[in-house]
Amino acid sequence: MQEDFRGRNSTEGKRRRALLRVLLASLFLTSGALAQNPKISGVVFFYPSKVKMANVKLTFSGVGDTYTNDVGFYQMEVPSSWSGTLTPSCAGYDFEDSTRTFTNVSSDIQFQDF
């Protein structure tokens, strides 16, 4: 069998095409797995001074808890399409805006400050 200049009939050309098909199929099948869950984030302040608060517990219903870092920042990954509430708590403090409700979260939500 005669080979053309692109190697269409060669064993090497067949191997390359088979590998390309496997790679494309793999990419197609795993593309959904590469999607990341959305994140909700913000900063917790002490009012009226607007000092950022560390170690504030934030409870995401059905997901779990996270805590603010040294500069009051928090971030939590939630399942895609998550619906639920976010509630801050810290011993000795009352939060004016004590609970936030989220519905069908499908992308990152920032600036959820308390």
C-alpha positions in Angstrom: 0.0 0.0 0.0 1.4 3.4 -1.0 1.6 6.2 1.6 0.7 9.8 0.7 2.7 12.7 2.0 0.4 13.0 5.0 0.9 9.5 6.1 -2.8 8.5 5.7 -2.1 4.9 5.1 0.9 4.5 7.3 0.7 2.7 10.7 2.1 5.8 12.3 -0.7 8.0 10.8 -3.4 5.5 12.0 -1.9 5.6 15.5 -1.9 9.4 15.6 -5.5 9.5 14.5 -6.5 6.9 17.0 -4.7 8.8 19.8 -6.4 12.0 18.7 -9.8 10.4 18.8 -9.1 9.1 22.3 -7.9 12.5 23.5 -10.9 14.3 22.1 -13.3 11.8 23.5 -11.6 12.1 26.9 -11.8 15.8 26.8 -15.5 15.7 25.9 -16.4 13.2 28.6 -14.5 15.1 31.4 -15.5 18.6 30.4 -18.4 18.4 32.8 -16.2 17.2 35.6 -13.9 20.3 35.1 -16.8 22.7 36.0 -16.2 24.2 39.4 -18.7 24.7 42.1 -19.6 28.4 42.8 -18.2 30.3 45.8 -19.8 32.8 48.0 -17.5 35.3 49.7 -17.4 38.5 51.7 -16.0 40.4 54.6 -17.5 40.7 58.2 -17.2 44.1 59.8 -17.7 45.4 63.3 -20.1 48.4 63.2 -20.0 51.4 63.5 -16.2 51.4 63.3 -16.0 49.1 60.3 -13.2 47.1 61.8 -12.8 43.7 60.0 -13.6 40.8 62.4 -11.6 37.6 62.5 -12.8 34.2 63.6 -16.5 34.8 62.8 -18.4 31.6 62.1 -20.5 31.5 58.9 -22.9 28.7 58.6 -24.1 27.6 55.1 -27.2 25.5 55.5 -26.7 21.9 54.3 -23.0 22.7 53.4 -21.1 23.4 56.5 -19.2 26.2 58.3 -16.3 28.4 57.6 -14.6 31.2 59.6 -13.3 34.6 58.7 -9.6 35.0 58.4 -7.4 37.7 60.1 -8.8 40.4 57.8 -12.4 39.4 58.1 -12.6 37.6 54.8 -14.5 34.4 54.2 -15.2 32.2 51.2 -17.2 29.0 50.9 -17.7 26.7 48.0 -21.3 25.5 47.6 -22.7 22.8 45.3 -23.9 24.0 41.9 -27.6 25.0 42.1 -27.4 25.3 45.9 -30.3 27.0 47.7 -30.0 27.8 51.4 -29.1 30.3 54.0 -25.9 31.9 55.3 -25.8 32.9 58.9 -22.9 34.6 60.7 -22.3 34.1 64.5 -19.7 35.2 67.0 -19.9 35.0 70.8 -20.8 38.4 72.3 -22.0 40.0 69.0 -25.4 40.4 67.3 -25.6 40.8 63.6 -28.2 43.2 62.3 -28.5 41.4 59.0 -28.4 38.0 60.6 -29.3 35.6 57.7 -29.1 35.8 53.9 -31.1 33.5 51.7 -29.7 32.2 48.3 -31.6 30.4 45.6 -30.2 28.3 42.8 -26.6 29.5 43.0 -24.8 28.7 39.8 -21.9 31.2 39.7 -19.6 33.0 42.2 -21.3 35.6 44.4 -19.0 38.2 46.0 -19.3 41.1 48.4 -21.7 39.3 50.8 -20.5 41.5 53.6 -22.0 41.6 57.1 
